[in-house]
Amino acid sequence: MGYSHQNSKGKTYFLHSKDVVLKGGRNQTIYYFAKEAKAGACDLPAGKTVVENTKTGLPFLKGK
């Protein structure tokens, strides 16, 4: 199922991850929240915290 976060407006978002290749050829894992749990659902990575945008209520990850 993965990590889920309920924002201040009462909506639930699920954390997903995806491996992408950048223009320089480097591989990087990106994390994003979606309203539905899909195939890429994952747990909260170590060293990251969830922060919420105060205007929109959308959650995002913040590093150390």
Secondary structure, 3 states (H helix, E strand, C coil): CCCEEECCCCCEEEEEEEEEECCCCCEEEEEEEECCCCCCECCCCCCCEEEECCCCCCEEEECC
